[in-house]
Amino acid sequence: MKLPKNRTIRSLTSIREEVPKKWYLFGVCITFLLLFLFWGGIRFINIVDEVFLPTPNGVVLSLAQSFGNPEFWEHIGISVYRVFMGFLLACVIGIPLGILAGTFKFAESFILPMSEFIRYMPAAAFIPLIMVWAGIGETAKILVIFIGCFFQLILMVADDTNRISKDLLYASYTLGANRKQVIFKVIIPALLPKLMTTLRLIMGWAWTYLVVAELVAANNGLGYFIMKAQRFLDTESIFVGIIVIGLLGLIIDRAFAIANKKLFPWVEGGN
């Protein structure tokens, strides 16, 4: 049965309420369509020279040609490797430190002030030191991504841990749980849904720092591909590199969202 027009509008404009899936997809499609129309319109009336802003058709054609080139897939593979290694290293060290800081005030005094201080330092500023400490190989590139993610991750995990209701802790103590059981049976399970959302955000930052990381004497990777295209004013290839990074990030983000929804279906919206 078709909803009345005014009822449909009311459902679409309700605050924080779900909308029919077809309307949600319609909004997504319209956004991208408007973007391409705006881009194509600028090129059609020739406001910007083609050297600086290629046509959408030219970018799509260049993207298709790049996907047919094995060397381009090598750039994608090495960039994915660097992002995941930097991200995983940050998670292995940062998540336990964040849980400690969010659980014990004494640990917070050691961990959070220093993290707050360093997180405002741009990762690019560490590149000269990283080159001195780790050379110009893969380790240096992974460390740039690690530094860009690590301190933000600690702060966000600590905040997520600190937001866990104290009622859960008091209830576990009343039932006879000791400190270790409270941490591993109450705090960590309660943290997991929020942690997945935090990791989605951190993964986005990891991709953001990729181009910065590949400034360190790189001869492969998507960041190198973009910088090489910039030297030759090949703006179509620059757009291709940016679009591929966006697509890879989107695919990984959707994977996190689906995993979150499957693992923690009781969380509102699966997020």
Secondary structure, 3 states (H helix, E strand, C coil): CCCCHHHHHHHHCCCCCCCCHHHHHHHHHHHHHHHHHHHHHHHHCCCCCCCCCCCHHHHHHHHHHHHCCHHHHHHHHHHHHHHHHHHHHHHHHHHHHHHHHHHCHHHHHHHHHHHHHHHCCCHHHHHHHHHHHHCCCHHHHHHHHHHHHHHHHHHHHHHHHHCCCHHHHHHHHHCCCCHHHHHHHHHHHHHHHHHHHHHHHHHHHHHHCHHHHCCCCCCCCHHHHHHHHHHCCCHHHHHHHHHHHHHHHHHHHHHHHHHHHHHCCCCHHHC
